[in-house]
């Protein structure tokens, strides 16, 4: 009986943590979509937002390949979005949403 109660408590805690993550990611997506709202229809910013939401960490090369733009253009897109840089480096940087 004790193991069953401990197992159910663990399941409950994991579900609560999962719901917190879903809320956090939903809020982040709304904020990023707000930044892309006033753009032209041909803007690559929505592609970058979708890529950031689908992957835990992205590089400039990944954004450039997905949006079919140059790596420098991808750096500009990521700069406009204002996402957090994860590597702490000047070269070979990667960004993500925490």
ZADO-1210 file (C-alpha; in nm, 4 decimals, padded with zeros to 6 digits):
<atoms>
<atom x="00.0000" y="00.0000" z="00.0000" code="UNK" pos="1"/>
<atom x="00.2841" y="00.2392" z="00.0845" code="UNK" pos="2"/>
<atom x="00.4498" y="00.1825" z="-00.2550" code="UNK" pos="3"/>
<atom x="00.1238" y="00.2462" z="-00.4356" code="UNK" pos="4"/>
<atom x="00.0710" y="00.5753" z="-00.2514" code="UNK" pos="5"/>
<atom x="00.4304" y="00.6810" z="-00.3230" code="UNK" pos="6"/>
<atom x="00.3866" y="00.5875" z="-00.6916" code="UNK" pos="7"/>
<atom x="00.0645" y="00.7877" z="-00.7190" code="UNK" pos="8"/>
<atom x="00.2290" y="01.0862" z="-00.5482" code="UNK" pos="9"/>
<atom x="00.5164" y="01.0686" z="-00.7972" code="UNK" pos="10"/>
<atom x="00.2703" y="01.0547" z="-01.0888" code="UNK" pos="11"/>
<atom x="00.0860" y="01.3559" z="-00.9477" code="UNK" pos="12"/>
<atom x="00.4086" y="01.5544" z="-00.9065" code="UNK" pos="13"/>
<atom x="00.5190" y="01.4685" z="-01.2615" code="UNK" pos="14"/>
<atom x="00.1809" y="01.5770" z="-01.4006" code="UNK" pos="15"/>
<atom x="00.2009" y="01.9078" z="-01.2120" code="UNK" pos="16"/>
<atom x="00.5530" y="01.9707" z="-01.3463" code="UNK" pos="17"/>
<atom x="00.4360" y="01.8877" z="-01.6988" code="UNK" pos="18"/>
<atom x="00.1476" y="02.1331" z="-01.6733" code="UNK" pos="19"/>
<atom x="00.3865" y="02.4056" z="-01.5534" code="UNK" pos="20"/>
<atom x="00.6087" y="02.3406" z="-01.8569" code="UNK" pos="21"/>
<atom x="00.3111" y="02.3563" z="-02.0923" code="UNK" pos="22"/>
<atom x="00.1983" y="02.6869" z="-01.9394" code="UNK" pos="23"/>
<atom x="00.5502" y="02.8307" z="-01.9634" code="UNK" pos="24"/>
<atom x="00.5921" y="02.7281" z="-02.3272" code="UNK" pos="25"/>
<atom x="00.2457" y="02.8568" z="-02.4188" code="UNK" pos="26"/>
<atom x="00.3290" y="03.1949" z="-02.2681" code="UNK" pos="27"/>
<atom x="00.6638" y="03.2042" z="-02.4504" code="UNK" pos="28"/>
<atom x="00.4961" y="03.1204" z="-02.7811" code="UNK" pos="29"/>
<atom x="00.2389" y="03.3978" z="-02.7333" code="UNK" pos="30"/>
<atom x="00.5135" y="03.6504" z="-02.6619" code="UNK" pos="31"/>
<atom x="00.7146" y="03.5455" z="-02.9669" code="UNK" pos="32"/>
<atom x="00.4061" y="03.5517" z="-03.1893" code="UNK" pos="33"/>
<atom x="00.3313" y="03.9054" z="-03.0679" code="UNK" pos="34"/>
<atom x="00.6731" y="04.0158" z="-03.1906" code="UNK" pos="35"/>
<atom x="00.6006" y="03.8622" z="-03.5312" code="UNK" pos="36"/>
<atom x="00.2451" y="03.9992" z="-03.5566" code="UNK" pos="37"/>
<atom x="00.3075" y="04.3277" z="-03.7386" code="UNK" pos="38"/>
<atom x="00.5415" y="04.1855" z="-04.0000" code="UNK" pos="39"/>
<atom x="00.4943" y="04.1328" z="-04.3692" code="UNK" pos="40"/>
<atom x="00.3406" y="03.8080" z="-04.4858" code="UNK" pos="41"/>
<atom x="00.6721" y="03.7087" z="-04.6460" code="UNK" pos="42"/>
<atom x="00.8651" y="03.7561" z="-04.3212" code="UNK" pos="43"/>
<atom x="01.0776" y="03.4671" z="-04.1988" code="UNK" pos="44"/>
<atom x="01.0092" y="03.5528" z="-03.8354" code="UNK" pos="45"/>
<atom x="00.7144" y="03.3095" z="-03.7966" code="UNK" pos="46"/>
<atom x="00.9347" y="03.0292" z="-03.9308" code="UNK" pos="47"/>
<atom x="01.1956" y="03.1117" z="-03.6670" code="UNK" pos="48"/>
<atom x="00.9278" y="03.1143" z="-03.3946" code="UNK" pos="49"/>
<atom x="00.7986" y="02.7737" z="-03.5037" code="UNK" pos="50"/>
<atom x="01.1516" y="02.6323" z="-03.5071" code="UNK" pos="51"/>
<atom x="01.2270" y="02.7712" z="-03.1602" code="UNK" pos="52"/>
<atom x="00.9095" y="02.6166" z="-03.0236" code="UNK" pos="53"/>
<atom x="00.9725" y="02.2776" z="-03.1830" code="UNK" pos="54"/>
<atom x="01.3331" y="02.2329" z="-03.0659" code="UNK" pos="55"/>
<atom x="01.4899" y="02.2791" z="-02.7222" code="UNK" pos="56"/>
<atom x="01.7917" y="02.4588" z="-02.8713" code="UNK" pos="57"/>
<atom x="01.8569" y="02.6048" z="-03.2177" code="UNK" pos="58"/>
<atom x="02.1611" y="02.7420" z="-03.3962" code="UNK" pos="59"/>
<atom x="02.1843" y="03.0104" z="-03.6622" code="UNK" pos="60"/>
<atom x="02.2461" y="02.7417" z="-03.9226" code="UNK" pos="61"/>
<atom x="01.9262" y="02.5600" z="-03.8255" code="UNK" pos="62"/>
<atom x="01.7218" y="02.8807" z="-03.8492" code="UNK" pos="63"/>
<atom x="01.8853" y="02.9711" z="-04.1812" code="UNK" pos="64"/>
<atom x="01.8109" y="02.6299" z="-04.3275" code="UNK" pos="65"/>
<atom x="01.4484" y="02.6253" z="-04.2077" code="UNK" pos="66"/>
<atom x="01.3740" y="02.9820" z="-04.3205" code="UNK" pos="67"/>
<atom x="01.5837" y="02.9558" z="-04.6399" code="UNK" pos="68"/>
<atom x="01.7867" y="03.2646" z="-04.5571" code="UNK" pos="69"/>
<atom x="02.1550" y="03.3364" z="-04.4945" code="UNK" pos="70"/>
<atom x="02.3139" y="03.2621" z="-04.1564" code="UNK" pos="71"/>
<atom x="02.3609" y="03.6374" z="-04.1033" code="UNK" pos="72"/>
<atom x="01.9898" y="03.6890" z="-04.1665" code="UNK" pos="73"/>
<atom x="01.9158" y="03.4149" z="-03.9151" code="UNK" pos="74"/>
<atom x="02.1271" y="03.5964" z="-03.6557" code="UNK" pos="75"/>
<atom x="01.9239" y="03.9101" z="-03.7226" code="UNK" pos="76"/>
<atom x="01.5964" y="03.7171" z="-03.6799" code="UNK" pos="77"/>
<atom x="01.7088" y="03.5676" z="-03.3503" code="UNK" pos="78"/>
<atom x="01.8192" y="03.9127" z="-03.2372" code="UNK" pos="79"/>
<atom x="01.4749" y="04.0540" z="-03.3169" code="UNK" pos="80"/>
<atom x="01.3059" y="03.7777" z="-03.1191" code="UNK" pos="81"/>
<atom x="01.5211" y="03.8378" z="-02.8143" code="UNK" pos="82"/>
<atom x="01.5484" y="03.4728" z="-02.7095" code="UNK" pos="83"/>
<atom x="01.8059" y="03.3569" z="-02.4583" code="UNK" pos="84"/>
<atom x="02.1512" y="03.2600" z="-02.5788" code="UNK" pos="85"/>
<atom x="02.2389" y="02.9249" z="-02.4209" code="UNK" pos="86"/>
<atom x="02.6069" y="02.8638" z="-02.4967" code="UNK" pos="87"/>
<atom x="02.7727" y="03.1806" z="-02.3673" code="UNK" pos="88"/>
<atom x="03.0038" y="03.1903" z="-02.6654" code="UNK" pos="89"/>
<atom x="03.0777" y="03.4410" z="-02.9390" code="UNK" pos="90"/>
<atom x="03.0922" y="03.1798" z="-03.2139" code="UNK" pos="91"/>
<atom x="02.8793" y="02.8723" z="-03.2688" code="UNK" pos="92"/>
<atom x="02.6054" y="03.0141" z="-03.0517" code="UNK" pos="93"/>
<atom x="02.2732" y="02.8476" z="-02.9849" code="UNK" pos="94"/>
<atom x="01.9457" y="02.9838" z="-02.8502" code="UNK" pos="95"/>
<atom x="01.6518" y="02.8362" z="-02.6690" code="UNK" pos="96"/>
<atom x="01.3500" y="02.8987" z="-02.4542" code="UNK" pos="97"/>
<atom x="01.3822" y="02.8050" z="-02.0889" code="UNK" pos="98"/>
</atoms>
